[in-house]
Amino acid sequence: MADHVTSAPPPRFAHDSEAELARILDFYGVAWRYEPDVFPISWNADGEVTESFAPDFFLPEIGLYVELTTLKQSLVRKKNRKLRWMRLLYPEIRVKLFYARDFRALMVKYGRLDFLTDVAAANGAYAHTGSGNGNGNGKSGGSAVGPVAGAATHR
């Protein structure tokens, strides 16, 4: 499917941090698609997919998938494992995992400390916006399923 630009409303995001990243990408005119592809990473003995990985964004102009792991650090180990399998099974696919510290740095850079505080409060988490390592704990082959039908590239 050819990428296209649409003025359609943005998709329903799973998390506010995804919506915020989409706003930043839009502001800078970076084309993106939300969860357009699903990559099988595990199969049972019958060959049925038992686990897959669907990165949050695809940036078609640079051929990069972006996955956010922002507030639920308990999911980091699981996402890291999925990303290891993804890289093993699909070495030609580029994926960047943004950890909480990466997303915080992005929000600080763009003056969105209010967003960090609001999201953290809504999730019962602590929004660490000062110095430190950013983890908030005080310690310094298969084939990909193609783009979802109707998935739009936003700009």
N, CA, C and O atoms as a GROMACS GRO file, in nm:
protein
  620
    1MET      N    1   0.085  -0.118   0.000
    1MET     CA    2   0.000   0.000   0.000
    1MET      C    3   0.088   0.123   0.000
    1MET      O    4   0.181   0.132   0.080
    2ALA      N    5   0.062   0.214  -0.085
    2ALA     CA    6   0.138   0.338  -0.091
    2ALA      C    7   0.103   0.426   0.028
    2ALA      O    8  -0.012   0.432   0.071
    3ASP      N    9   0.203   0.495   0.080
    3ASP     CA   10   0.178   0.588   0.189
    3ASP      C   11   0.102   0.707   0.134
    3ASP      O   12   0.124   0.751   0.021
    4HIS      N   13   0.014   0.758   0.214
    4HIS     CA   14  -0.056   0.878   0.173
    4HIS      C   15  -0.078   0.968   0.294
    4HIS      O   16  -0.077   0.923   0.408
    5VAL      N   17  -0.095   1.093   0.266
    5VAL     CA   18  -0.116   1.193   0.370
    5VAL      C   19  -0.265   1.218   0.378
    5VAL      O   20  -0.333   1.227   0.275
    6THR      N   21  -0.316   1.230   0.499
    6THR     CA   22  -0.458   1.251   0.516
    6THR      C   23  -0.484   1.363   0.616
    6THR      O   24  -0.401   1.392   0.702
    7SER      N   25  -0.599   1.424   0.602
    7SER     CA   26  -0.640   1.523   0.701
    7SER      C   27  -0.742   1.460   0.796
    7SER      O   28  -0.807   1.529   0.874
    8ALA      N   29  -0.755   1.327   0.788
    8ALA     CA   30  -0.847   1.255   0.875
    8ALA      C   31  -0.804   1.275   1.020
    8ALA      O   32  -0.686   1.300   1.047
    9PRO      N   33  -0.897   1.263   1.112
    9PRO     CA   34  -0.861   1.279   1.253
    9PRO      C   35  -0.762   1.169   1.294
    9PRO      O   36  -0.763   1.060   1.237
   10PRO      N   37  -0.678   1.198   1.392
   10PRO     CA   38  -0.581   1.098   1.436
   10PRO      C   39  -0.652   0.976   1.494
   10PRO      O   40  -0.768   0.984   1.536
   11PRO      N   41  -0.583   0.864   1.496
   11PRO     CA   42  -0.644   0.742   1.550
   11PRO      C   43  -0.664   0.751   1.700
   11PRO      O   44  -0.616   0.844   1.764
   12ARG      N   45  -0.734   0.656   1.753
   12ARG     CA   46  -0.753   0.647   1.898
   12ARG      C   47  -0.627   0.583   1.956
   12ARG      O   48  -0.600   0.465   1.931
   13PHE      N   49  -0.552   0.659   2.031
   13PHE     CA   50  -0.425   0.611   2.086
   13PHE      C   51  -0.447   0.531   2.214
   13PHE      O   52  -0.541   0.557   2.289
   14ALA      N   53  -0.359   0.436   2.237
   14ALA     CA   54  -0.368   0.353   2.357
   14ALA      C   55  -0.325   0.430   2.481
   14ALA      O   56  -0.365   0.396   2.592
   15HIS      N   57  -0.244   0.534   2.463
   15HIS     CA   58  -0.193   0.609   2.577
   15HIS      C   59  -0.174   0.755   2.536
   15HIS      O   60  -0.148   0.786   2.419
   16ASP      N   61  -0.188   0.844   2.633
   16ASP     CA   62  -0.171   0.987   2.607
   16ASP      C   63  -0.032   1.021   2.554
   16ASP      O   64  -0.017   1.115   2.476
   17SER      N   65   0.069   0.944   2.594
   17SER     CA   66   0.205   0.971   2.546
   17SER      C   67   0.214   0.949   2.395
   17SER      O   68   0.289   1.019   2.327
   18GLU      N   69   0.140   0.854   2.343
   18GLU     CA   70   0.138   0.831   2.199
   18GLU      C   71   0.075   0.949   2.126
   18GLU      O   72   0.124   0.993   2.022
   19ALA      N   73  -0.032   1.001   2.181
   19ALA     CA   74  -0.098   1.118   2.122
   19ALA      C   75  -0.005   1.239   2.125
   19ALA      O   76  -0.002   1.317   2.030
   20GLU      N   77   0.069   1.254   2.233
   20GLU     CA   78   0.162   1.366   2.244
   20GLU      C   79   0.275   1.354   2.142
   20GLU      O   80   0.314   1.453   2.080
   21LEU      N   81   0.328   1.233   2.124
   21LEU     CA   82   0.432   1.214   2.023
   21LEU      C   83   0.377   1.243   1.883
   21LEU      O   84   0.446   1.303   1.800
   22ALA      N   85   0.254   1.201   1.858
   22ALA     CA   86   0.191   1.229   1.728
   22ALA      C   87   0.179   1.380   1.705
   22ALA      O   88   0.201   1.427   1.593
   23ARG      N   89   0.145   1.455   1.810
   23ARG     CA   90   0.134   1.602   1.796
   23ARG      C   91   0.270   1.663   1.761
   23ARG      O   92   0.279   1.755   1.679
   24ILE      N   93   0.376   1.612   1.825
   24ILE     CA   94   0.511   1.664   1.797
   24ILE      C   95   0.550   1.631   1.652
   24ILE      O   96   0.602   1.716   1.580
   25LEU      N   97   0.524   1.507   1.612
   25LEU     CA   98   0.556   1.468   1.474
   25LEU      C   99   0.478   1.554   1.374
   25LEU      O  100   0.534   1.600   1.274
   26ASP      N  101   0.350   1.577   1.402
   26ASP     CA  102   0.267   1.662   1.316
   26ASP      C  103   0.323   1.804   1.308
   26ASP      O  104   0.332   1.862   1.200
   27PHE      N  105   0.361   1.859   1.424
   27PHE     CA  106   0.413   1.995   1.428
   27PHE      C  107   0.533   2.011   1.337
   27PHE      O  108   0.548   2.114   1.270
   28TYR      N  109   0.620   1.908   1.335
   28TYR     CA  110   0.741   1.916   1.253
   28TYR      C  111   0.723   1.858   1.113
   28TYR      O  112   0.820   1.846   1.038
   29GLY      N  113   0.600   1.823   1.077
   29GLY     CA  114   0.573   1.775   0.942
   29GLY      C  115   0.630   1.637   0.912
   29GLY      O  116   0.661   1.606   0.797
   30VAL      N  117   0.645   1.555   1.016
   30VAL     CA  118   0.697   1.419   0.998
   30VAL      C  119   0.579   1.325   0.975
   30VAL      O  120   0.489   1.314   1.058
   31ALA      N  121   0.581   1.257   0.861
   31ALA     CA  122   0.474   1.162   0.830
   31ALA      C  123   0.484   1.042   0.923
   31ALA      O  124   0.594   0.995   0.953
   32TRP      N  125   0.369   0.992   0.969
   32TRP     CA  126   0.367   0.876   1.058
   32TRP      C  127   0.241   0.795   1.036
   32TRP      O  128   0.140   0.844   0.986
   33ARG      N  129   0.250   0.670   1.075
   33ARG     CA  130   0.134   0.581   1.077
   33ARG      C  131   0.130   0.516   1.215
   33ARG      O  132   0.234   0.481   1.271
   34TYR      N  133   0.012   0.500   1.267
   34TYR     CA  134  -0.005   0.443   1.401
   34TYR      C  135  -0.033   0.293   1.392
   34TYR      O  136  -0.129   0.250   1.329
   35GLU      N  137   0.053   0.216   1.456
   35GLU     CA  138   0.040   0.070   1.463
   35GLU      C  139  -0.001   0.007   1.329
   35GLU      O  140  -0.099  -0.068   1.324
   36PRO      N  141   0.072   0.035   1.222
   36PRO     CA  142   0.030  -0.015   1.092
   36PRO      C  143   0.065  -0.162   1.065
   36PRO      O  144   0.001  -0.226   0.982
   37ASP      N  145   0.164  -0.215   1.135
   37ASP     CA  146   0.212  -0.350   1.106
   37ASP      C  147   0.221  -0.434   1.232
   37ASP      O  148   0.248  -0.384   1.341
   38VAL      N  149   0.198  -0.563   1.214
   38VAL     CA  150   0.209  -0.660   1.322
   38VAL      C  151   0.312  -0.765   1.279
   38VAL      O  152   0.300  -0.822   1.170
   39PHE      N  153   0.411  -0.788   1.363
   39PHE     CA  154   0.516  -0.883   1.332
   39PHE      C  155   0.506  -1.005   1.423
   39PHE      O  156   0.526  -0.992   1.544
   40PRO      N  157   0.476  -1.122   1.370
   40PRO     CA  158   0.476  -1.244   1.452
   40PRO      C  159   0.616  -1.270   1.506
   40PRO      O  160   0.715  -1.256   1.434
   41ILE      N  161   0.626  -1.307   1.635
   41ILE     CA  162   0.757  -1.336   1.693
   41ILE      C  163   0.762  -1.472   1.762
   41ILE      O  164   0.869  -1.516   1.804
   42SER      N  165   0.648  -1.539   1.773
   42SER     CA  166   0.646  -1.670   1.837
   42SER      C  167   0.532  -1.752   1.779
   42SER      O  168   0.423  -1.701   1.753
   43TRP      N  169   0.558  -1.882   1.759
   43TRP     CA  170   0.461  -1.974   1.702
   43TRP      C  171   0.454  -2.100   1.784
   43TRP      O  172   0.552  -2.138   1.849
   44ASN      N  173   0.338  -2.166   1.784
   44ASN     CA  174   0.326  -2.294   1.852
   44ASN      C  175   0.368  -2.406   1.755
   44ASN      O  176   0.409  -2.378   1.642
   45ALA      N  177   0.358  -2.530   1.801
   45ALA     CA  178   0.402  -2.645   1.720
   45ALA      C  179   0.322  -2.660   1.591
   45ALA      O  180   0.370  -2.718   1.494
   46ASP      N  181   0.199  -2.607   1.589
   46ASP     CA  182   0.116  -2.614   1.469
   46ASP      C  183   0.142  -2.497   1.372
   46ASP      O  184   0.078  -2.488   1.268
   47GLY      N  185   0.236  -2.410   1.409
   47GLY     CA  186   0.268  -2.297   1.322
   47GLY      C  187   0.178  -2.177   1.341
   47GLY      O  188   0.188  -2.081   1.265
   48GLU      N  189   0.091  -2.180   1.442
   48GLU     CA  190   0.002  -2.066   1.469
   48GLU      C  191   0.078  -1.961   1.550
   48GLU      O  192   0.154  -1.994   1.641
   49VAL      N  193   0.055  -1.837   1.516
   49VAL     CA  194   0.121  -1.727   1.588
   49VAL      C  195   0.068  -1.723   1.731
   49VAL      O  196  -0.053  -1.721   1.754
   50THR      N  197   0.161  -1.722   1.827
   50THR     CA  198   0.122  -1.715   1.968
   50THR      C  199   0.160  -1.581   2.031
   50THR      O  200   0.108  -1.544   2.137
   51GLU      N  201   0.248  -1.509   1.965
   51GLU     CA  202   0.288  -1.378   2.016
   51GLU      C  203   0.334  -1.293   1.898
   51GLU      O  204   0.394  -1.342   1.803
   52SER      N  205   0.304  -1.164   1.908
   52SER     CA  206   0.344  -1.074   1.801
   52SER      C  207   0.385  -0.940   1.862
   52SER      O  208   0.367  -0.914   1.981
   53PHE      N  209   0.440  -0.856   1.777
   53PHE     CA  210   0.487  -0.724   1.818
   53PHE      C  211   0.434  -0.623   1.718
   53PHE      O  212   0.456  -0.637   1.598
   54ALA      N  213   0.365  -0.521   1.768
   54ALA     CA  214   0.308  -0.415   1.684
   54ALA      C  215   0.363  -0.281   1.732
   54ALA      O  216   0.306  -0.220   1.823
   55PRO      N  217   0.474  -0.234   1.674
   55PRO     CA  218   0.529  -0.104   1.717
   55PRO      C  219   0.425   0.008   1.705
   55PRO      O  220   0.338   0.005   1.618
   56ASP      N  221   0.436   0.105   1.794
   56ASP     CA  222   0.337   0.213   1.802
   56ASP      C  223   0.330   0.298   1.675
   56ASP      O  224   0.221   0.329   1.628
   57PHE      N  225   0.444   0.335   1.620
   57PHE     CA  226   0.447   0.425   1.505
   57PHE      C  227   0.540   0.371   1.397
   57PHE      O  228   0.636   0.300   1.426
   58PHE      N  229   0.510   0.407   1.274
   58PHE     CA  230   0.603   0.387   1.164
   58PHE      C  231   0.624   0.522   1.098
   58PHE      O  232   0.527   0.592   1.066
   59LEU      N  233   0.750   0.560   1.080
   59LEU     CA  234   0.785   0.685   1.014
   59LEU      C  235   0.834   0.650   0.874
   59LEU      O  236   0.951   0.618   0.855
   60PRO      N  237   0.744   0.655   0.773
   60PRO     CA  238   0.776   0.603   0.640
   60PRO      C  239   0.888   0.677   0.568
   60PRO      O  240   0.958   0.617   0.487
   61GLU      N  241   0.906   0.804   0.596
   61GLU     CA  242   1.009   0.880   0.526
   61GLU      C  243   1.150   0.838   0.564
   61GLU      O  244   1.245   0.859   0.488
   62ILE      N  245   1.165   0.777   0.682
   62ILE     CA  246   1.297   0.730   0.724
   62ILE      C  247   1.299   0.580   0.750
   62ILE      O  248   1.402   0.526   0.791
   63GLY      N  249   1.187   0.513   0.727
   63GLY     CA  250   1.183   0.368   0.742
   63GLY      C  251   1.210   0.320   0.884
   63GLY      O  252   1.284   0.224   0.903
   64LEU      N  253   1.152   0.387   0.982
   64LEU     CA  254   1.178   0.356   1.123
   64LEU      C  255   1.048   0.334   1.199
   64LEU      O  256   0.954   0.413   1.187
   65TYR      N  257   1.044   0.227   1.277
   65TYR     CA  258   0.934   0.203   1.370
   65TYR      C  259   0.974   0.260   1.505
   65TYR      O  260   1.091   0.256   1.543
   66VAL      N  261   0.876   0.312   1.578
   66VAL     CA  262   0.900   0.369   1.711
   66VAL      C  263   0.802   0.303   1.808
   66VAL      O  264   0.682   0.295   1.782
   67GLU      N  265   0.856   0.255   1.920
   67GLU     CA  266   0.775   0.196   2.026
   67GLU      C  267   0.800   0.277   2.152
   67GLU      O  268   0.914   0.303   2.188
   68LEU      N  269   0.692   0.317   2.220
   68LEU     CA  270   0.702   0.393   2.345
   68LEU      C  271   0.680   0.303   2.465
   68LEU      O  272   0.585   0.223   2.468
   69THR      N  273   0.765   0.315   2.563
   69THR     CA  274   0.747   0.251   2.693
   69THR      C  275   0.768   0.363   2.792
   69THR      O  276   0.880   0.390   2.834
   70THR      N  277   0.658   0.429   2.831
   70THR     CA  278   0.674   0.554   2.903
   70THR      C  279   0.645   0.550   3.053
   70THR      O  280   0.726   0.599   3.131
   71LEU      N  281   0.535   0.493   3.094
   71LEU     CA  282   0.502   0.499   3.236
   71LEU      C  283   0.499   0.363   3.303
   71LEU      O  284   0.536   0.353   3.420
   72LYS      N  285   0.457   0.262   3.237
   72LYS     CA  286   0.446   0.130   3.298
   72LYS      C  287   0.578   0.056   3.283
   72LYS      O  288   0.595  -0.028   3.194
   73GLN      N  289   0.671   0.089   3.372
   73GLN     CA  290   0.804   0.030   3.363
   73GLN      C  291   0.802  -0.121   3.384
   73GLN      O  292   0.898  -0.190   3.349
   74SER      N  293   0.694  -0.172   3.443
   74SER     CA  294   0.683  -0.317   3.458
   74SER      C  295   0.676  -0.387   3.322
   74SER      O  296   0.703  -0.506   3.313
   75LEU      N  297   0.640  -0.313   3.218
   75LEU     CA  298   0.631  -0.371   3.083
   75LEU      C  299   0.762  -0.363   3.006
   75LEU      O  300   0.773  -0.418   2.897
   76VAL      N  301   0.862  -0.294   3.062
   76VAL     CA  302   0.988  -0.275   2.990
   76VAL      C  303   1.055  -0.408   2.959
   76VAL      O  304   1.101  -0.428   2.847
   77ARG      N  305   1.062  -0.498   3.056
   77ARG     CA  306   1.127  -0.628   3.033
   77ARG      C  307   1.058  -0.703   2.919
   77ARG      O  308   1.124  -0.760   2.832
   78LYS      N  309   0.925  -0.702   2.920
   78LYS     CA  310   0.849  -0.771   2.815
   78LYS      C  311   0.876  -0.708   2.678
   78LYS      O  312   0.896  -0.779   2.580
   79LYS      N  313   0.875  -0.574   2.673
   79LYS     CA  314   0.900  -0.508   2.545
   79LYS      C  315   1.043  -0.530   2.498
   79LYS      O  316   1.067  -0.547   2.378
   80ASN      N  317   1.138  -0.529   2.591
   80ASN     CA  318   1.277  -0.556   2.553
   80ASN      C  319   1.291  -0.696   2.494
   80ASN      O  320   1.363  -0.715   2.396
   81ARG      N  321   1.223  -0.794   2.554
   81ARG     CA  322   1.228  -0.930   2.503
   81ARG      C  323   1.167  -0.937   2.364
   81ARG      O  324   1.224  -0.998   2.273
   82LYS      N  325   1.051  -0.874   2.346
   82LYS     CA  326   0.987  -0.873   2.214
   82LYS      C  327   1.078  -0.805   2.112
   82LYS      O  328   1.088  -0.851   1.998
   83LEU      N  329   1.142  -0.697   2.151
   83LEU     CA  330   1.230  -0.626   2.059
   83LEU      C  331   1.351  -0.712   2.023
   83LEU      O  332   1.396  -0.709   1.908
   84ARG      N  333   1.406  -0.789   2.117
   84ARG     CA  334   1.516  -0.879   2.086
   84ARG      C  335   1.474  -0.981   1.981
   84ARG      O  336   1.547  -1.007   1.886
   85TRP      N  337   1.354  -1.040   1.999
   85TRP     CA  338   1.302  -1.137   1.901
   85TRP      C  339   1.278  -1.069   1.766
   85TRP      O  340   1.308  -1.126   1.661
   86MET      N  341   1.224  -0.950   1.772
   86MET     CA  342   1.198  -0.876   1.648
   86MET      C  343   1.327  -0.857   1.570
   86MET      O  344   1.331  -0.880   1.449
   87ARG      N  345   1.433  -0.814   1.638
   87ARG     CA  346   1.561  -0.789   1.572
   87ARG      C  347   1.624  -0.918   1.520
   87ARG      O  348   1.692  -0.917   1.418
   88LEU      N  349   1.602  -1.027   1.591
   88LEU     CA  350   1.654  -1.156   1.546
   88LEU      C  351   1.580  -1.206   1.422
   88LEU      O  352   1.642  -1.252   1.326
   89LEU      N  353   1.447  -1.197   1.425
   89LEU     CA  354   1.365  -1.249   1.316
   89LEU      C  355   1.354  -1.156   1.196
   89LEU      O  356   1.339  -1.202   1.083
   90TYR      N  357   1.363  -1.027   1.220
   90TYR     CA  358   1.346  -0.927   1.114
   90TYR      C  359   1.462  -0.827   1.118
   90TYR      O  360   1.439  -0.709   1.146
   91PRO      N  361   1.583  -0.871   1.091
   91PRO     CA  362   1.699  -0.781   1.105
   91PRO      C  363   1.694  -0.660   1.013
   91PRO      O  364   1.761  -0.560   1.039
   92GLU      N  365   1.616  -0.667   0.906
   92GLU     CA  366   1.608  -0.554   0.813
   92GLU      C  367   1.513  -0.445   0.862
   92GLU      O  368   1.510  -0.336   0.804
   93ILE      N  369   1.436  -0.472   0.966
   93ILE     CA  370   1.338  -0.376   1.019
   93ILE      C  371   1.404  -0.294   1.130
   93ILE      O  372   1.459  -0.349   1.226
   94ARG      N  373   1.397  -0.162   1.117
   94ARG     CA  374   1.455  -0.072   1.218
   94ARG      C  375   1.347  -0.031   1.317
   94ARG      O  376   1.241   0.020   1.279
   95VAL      N  377   1.376  -0.054   1.448
   95VAL     CA  378   1.283  -0.017   1.554
   95VAL      C  379   1.361   0.057   1.662
   95VAL      O  380   1.468   0.013   1.706
   96LYS      N  381   1.307   0.171   1.706
   96LYS     CA  382   1.364   0.247   1.817
   96LYS      C  383   1.267   0.240   1.934
   96LYS      O  384   1.150   0.276   1.921
   97LEU      N  385   1.316   0.192   2.047
   97LEU     CA  386   1.235   0.185   2.168
   97LEU      C  387   1.264   0.308   2.252
   97LEU      O  388   1.378   0.331   2.292
   98PHE      N  389   1.162   0.388   2.278
   98PHE     CA  390   1.174   0.505   2.364
   98PHE      C  391   1.135   0.464   2.505
   98PHE      O  392   1.021   0.425   2.530
   99TYR      N  393   1.230   0.472   2.596
   99TYR     CA  394   1.205   0.443   2.736
   99TYR      C  395   1.146   0.568   2.803
   99TYR      O  396   1.141   0.674   2.743
  100ALA      N  397   1.103   0.553   2.929
  100ALA     CA  398   1.045   0.665   3.002
  100ALA      C  399   1.141   0.784   3.005
  100ALA      O  400   1.100   0.898   2.986
  101ARG      N  401   1.269   0.757   3.028
  101ARG     CA  402   1.368   0.866   3.035
  101ARG      C  403   1.380   0.939   2.900
  101ARG      O  404   1.397   1.060   2.897
  102ASP      N  405   1.370   0.864   2.790
  102ASP     CA  406   1.376   0.926   2.657
  102ASP      C  407   1.256   1.016   2.635
  102ASP      O  408   1.269   1.128   2.585
  103PHE      N  409   1.139   0.966   2.672
  103PHE     CA  410   1.017   1.044   2.652
  103PHE      C  411   1.018   1.168   2.742
  103PHE      O  412   0.977   1.276   2.700
  104ARG      N  413   1.064   1.152   2.868
  104ARG     CA  414   1.074   1.268   2.957
  104ARG      C  415   1.167   1.373   2.898
  104ARG      O  416   1.136   1.492   2.900
  105ALA      N  417   1.281   1.329   2.845
  105ALA     CA  418   1.375   1.424   2.785
  105ALA      C  419   1.310   1.498   2.668
  105ALA      O  420   1.331   1.618   2.650
  106LEU      N  421   1.232   1.427   2.590
  106LEU     CA  422   1.161   1.489   2.478
  106LEU      C  423   1.060   1.592   2.528
  106LEU      O  424   1.049   1.701   2.472
  107MET      N  425   0.988   1.558   2.634
  107MET     CA  426   0.889   1.651   2.689
  107MET      C  427   0.958   1.773   2.750
  107MET      O  428   0.908   1.885   2.737
  108VAL      N  429   1.070   1.753   2.816
  108VAL     CA  430   1.144   1.865   2.872
  108VAL      C  431   1.195   1.955   2.760
  108VAL      O  432   1.185   2.078   2.768
  109LYS      N  433   1.249   1.894   2.655
  109LYS     CA  434   1.301   1.971   2.541
  109LYS      C  435   1.193   2.058   2.479
  109LYS      O  436   1.221   2.171   2.437
  110TYR      N  437   1.070   2.006   2.472
  110TYR     CA  438   0.961   2.081   2.408
  110TYR      C  439   0.872   2.154   2.508
  110TYR      O  440   0.761   2.195   2.476
  111GLY      N  441   0.924   2.171   2.632
  111GLY     CA  442   0.853   2.251   2.730
  111GLY      C  443   0.719   2.194   2.772
  111GLY      O  444   0.625   2.269   2.798
  112ARG      N  445   0.709   2.061   2.780
  112ARG     CA  446   0.582   1.996   2.812
  112ARG      C  447   0.585   1.930   2.950
  112ARG      O  448   0.534   1.820   2.968
  113LEU      N  449   0.646   1.999   3.048
  113LEU     CA  450   0.648   1.946   3.184
  113LEU      C  451   0.506   1.930   3.239
  113LEU      O  452   0.480   1.839   3.317
  114ASP      N  453   0.416   2.018   3.196
  114ASP     CA  454   0.276   2.007   3.239
  114ASP      C  455   0.216   1.874   3.192
  114ASP      O  456   0.140   1.812   3.265
  115PHE      N  457   0.251   1.833   3.073
  115PHE     CA  458   0.201   1.706   3.020
  115PHE      C  459   0.253   1.590   3.105
  115PHE      O  460   0.177   1.500   3.141
  116LEU      N  461   0.381   1.592   3.139
  116LEU     CA  462   0.439   1.485   3.222
  116LEU      C  463   0.367   1.475   3.356
  116LEU      O  464   0.334   1.366   3.401
  117THR      N  465   0.344   1.589   3.417
  117THR     CA  466   0.278   1.592   3.548
  117THR      C  467   0.135   1.540   3.538
  117THR      O  468   0.092   1.461   3.621
  118ASP      N  469   0.062   1.585   3.437
  118ASP     CA  470  -0.076   1.542   3.419
  118ASP      C  471  -0.087   1.392   3.394
  118ASP      O  472  -0.171   1.325   3.454
  119VAL      N  473  -0.003   1.340   3.306
  119VAL     CA  474  -0.008   1.197   3.273
  119VAL      C  475   0.033   1.114   3.392
  119VAL      O  476  -0.028   1.010   3.420
  120ALA      N  477   0.136   1.157   3.462
  120ALA     CA  478   0.181   1.082   3.578
  120ALA      C  479   0.072   1.078   3.685
  120ALA      O  480   0.048   0.974   3.747
  121ALA      N  481   0.005   1.192   3.707
  121ALA     CA  482  -0.102   1.197   3.806
  121ALA      C  483  -0.218   1.106   3.766
  121ALA      O  484  -0.275   1.038   3.851
  122ALA      N  485  -0.251   1.105   3.639
  122ALA     CA  486  -0.361   1.022   3.591
  122ALA      C  487  -0.331   0.873   3.605
  122ALA      O  488  -0.422   0.791   3.617
  123ASN      N  489  -0.202   0.839   3.603
  123ASN     CA  490  -0.162   0.698   3.612
  123ASN      C  491  -0.110   0.661   3.750
  123ASN      O  492  -0.064   0.549   3.770
  124GLY      N  493  -0.118   0.754   3.844
  124GLY     CA  494  -0.071   0.725   3.979
  124GLY      C  495   0.079   0.706   3.985
  124GLY      O  496   0.129   0.634   4.072
  125ALA      N  497   0.151   0.769   3.894
  125ALA     CA  498   0.297   0.755   3.889
  125ALA      C  499   0.362   0.886   3.926
  125ALA      O  500   0.296   0.990   3.933
  126TYR      N  501   0.490   0.881   3.950
  126TYR     CA  502   0.568   0.998   3.984
  126TYR      C  503   0.634   1.051   3.858
  126TYR      O  504   0.704   0.976   3.789
  127ALA      N  505   0.613   1.176   3.827
  127ALA     CA  506   0.675   1.237   3.708
  127ALA      C  507   0.808   1.297   3.748
  127ALA      O  508   0.812   1.408   3.802
  128HIS      N  509   0.914   1.227   3.722
  128HIS     CA  510   1.048   1.275   3.752
  128HIS      C  511   1.091   1.369   3.641
  128HIS      O  512   1.108   1.326   3.526
  129THR      N  513   1.109   1.496   3.673
  129THR     CA  514   1.144   1.593   3.570
  129THR      C  515   1.278   1.659   3.598
  129THR      O  516   1.319   1.748   3.525
  130GLY      N  517   1.345   1.617   3.704
  130GLY     CA  518   1.474   1.677   3.737
  130GLY      C  519   1.589   1.592   3.687
  130GLY      O  520   1.577   1.520   3.588
  131SER      N  521   1.701   1.602   3.758
  131SER     CA  522   1.819   1.526   3.716
  131SER      C  523   1.808   1.382   3.763
  131SER      O  524   1.719   1.348   3.842
  132GLY      N  525   1.896   1.299   3.717
  132GLY     CA  526   1.897   1.158   3.753
  132GLY      C  527   1.889   1.073   3.629
  132GLY      O  528   1.896   1.122   3.516
  133ASN      N  529   1.874   0.944   3.651
  133ASN     CA  530   1.874   0.854   3.536
  133ASN      C  531   1.738   0.840   3.473
  133ASN      O  532   1.725   0.776   3.369
  134GLY      N  533   1.634   0.899   3.534
  134GLY     CA  534   1.504   0.903   3.470
  134GLY      C  535   1.419   0.780   3.489
  134GLY      O  536   1.311   0.771   3.430
  135ASN      N  537   1.465   0.684   3.571
  135ASN     CA  538   1.381   0.566   3.587
  135ASN      C  539   1.283   0.579   3.702
  135ASN      O  540   1.202   0.490   3.726
  136GLY      N  541   1.291   0.692   3.772
  136GLY     CA  542   1.192   0.720   3.876
  136GLY      C  543   1.212   0.644   4.005
  136GLY      O  544   1.132   0.659   4.097
  137ASN      N  545   1.318   0.561   4.015
  137ASN     CA  546   1.335   0.484   4.137
  137ASN      C  547   1.441   0.544   4.228
  137ASN      O  548   1.472   0.488   4.333
  138GLY      N  549   1.498   0.656   4.187
  138GLY     CA  550   1.595   0.724   4.270
  138GLY      C  551   1.735   0.668   4.258
  138GLY      O  552   1.828   0.723   4.316
  139LYS      N  553   1.753   0.561   4.186
  139LYS     CA  554   1.883   0.500   4.164
  139LYS      C  555   1.937   0.546   4.030
  139LYS      O  556   1.892   0.536   3.916
  140SER      N  557   2.093   0.622   4.098
  140SER     CA  558   2.166   0.668   3.982
  140SER      C  559   2.213   0.540   3.900
  140SER      O  560   2.277   0.554   3.796
  141GLY      N  561   1.214  -1.768   1.090
  141GLY     CA  562   1.163  -1.654   1.048
  141GLY      C  563   1.016  -1.651   1.013
  141GLY      O  564   0.963  -1.747   0.956
  142GLY      N  565   0.957  -1.552   1.044
  142GLY     CA  566   0.821  -1.527   0.999
  142GLY      C  567   0.820  -1.409   0.906
  142GLY      O  568   0.924  -1.351   0.874
  143SER      N  569   0.704  -1.374   0.863
  143SER     CA  570   0.693  -1.257   0.777
  143SER      C  571   0.593  -1.162   0.838
  143SER      O  572   0.498  -1.203   0.905
  144ALA      N  573   0.616  -1.036   0.815
  144ALA     CA  574   0.531  -0.934   0.874
  144ALA      C  575   0.397  -0.930   0.804
  144ALA      O  576   0.386  -0.950   0.683
  145VAL      N  577   0.296  -0.904   0.883
  145VAL     CA  578   0.165  -0.880   0.827
  145VAL      C  579   0.169  -0.738   0.775
  145VAL      O  580   0.217  -0.649   0.845
  146GLY      N  581   0.119  -0.714   0.657
  146GLY     CA  582   0.128  -0.583   0.593
  146GLY      C  583   0.049  -0.477   0.665
  146GLY      O  584  -0.018  -0.504   0.765
  147PRO      N  585   0.056  -0.356   0.613
  147PRO     CA  586  -0.016  -0.245   0.674
  147PRO      C  587  -0.163  -0.273   0.686
  147PRO      O  588  -0.224  -0.337   0.600
  148VAL      N  589  -0.220  -0.224   0.794
  148VAL     CA  590  -0.362  -0.239   0.819
  148VAL      C  591  -0.439  -0.168   0.708
  148VAL      O  592  -0.404  -0.057   0.669
  149ALA      N  593  -0.540  -0.231   0.660
  149ALA     CA  594  -0.622  -0.171   0.553
  149ALA      C  595  -0.674  -0.037   0.602
  149ALA      O  596  -0.731  -0.026   0.711
  150GLY      N  597  -0.654   0.064   0.522
  150GLY     CA  598  -0.704   0.196   0.555
  150GLY      C  599  -0.614   0.276   0.646
  150GLY      O  600  -0.647   0.388   0.682
  151ALA      N  601  -0.498   0.218   0.686
  151ALA     CA  602  -0.408   0.293   0.771
  151ALA      C  603  -0.359   0.416   0.696
  151ALA      O  604  -0.315   0.406   0.582
  152ALA      N  605  -0.367   0.528   0.759
  152ALA     CA  606  -0.331   0.653   0.692
  152ALA      C  607  -0.198   0.704   0.746
  152ALA      O  608  -0.165   0.683   0.863
  153THR      N  609  -0.124   0.768   0.662
  153THR     CA  610  -0.004   0.836   0.704
  153THR      C  611  -0.044   0.977   0.737
  153THR      O  612  -0.109   1.045   0.657
  154HIS      N  613  -0.006   1.022   0.854
  154HIS     CA  614  -0.040   1.158   0.898
  154HIS      C  615   0.078   1.247   0.875
  154HIS      O  616   0.194   1.205   0.883
  155ARG      N  617   0.049   1.370   0.848
  155ARG     CA  618   0.153   1.470   0.834
  155ARG      C  619   0.104   1.598   0.896
  155ARG      O  620   0.176   1.698   0.895
   0.00000   0.00000   0.00000
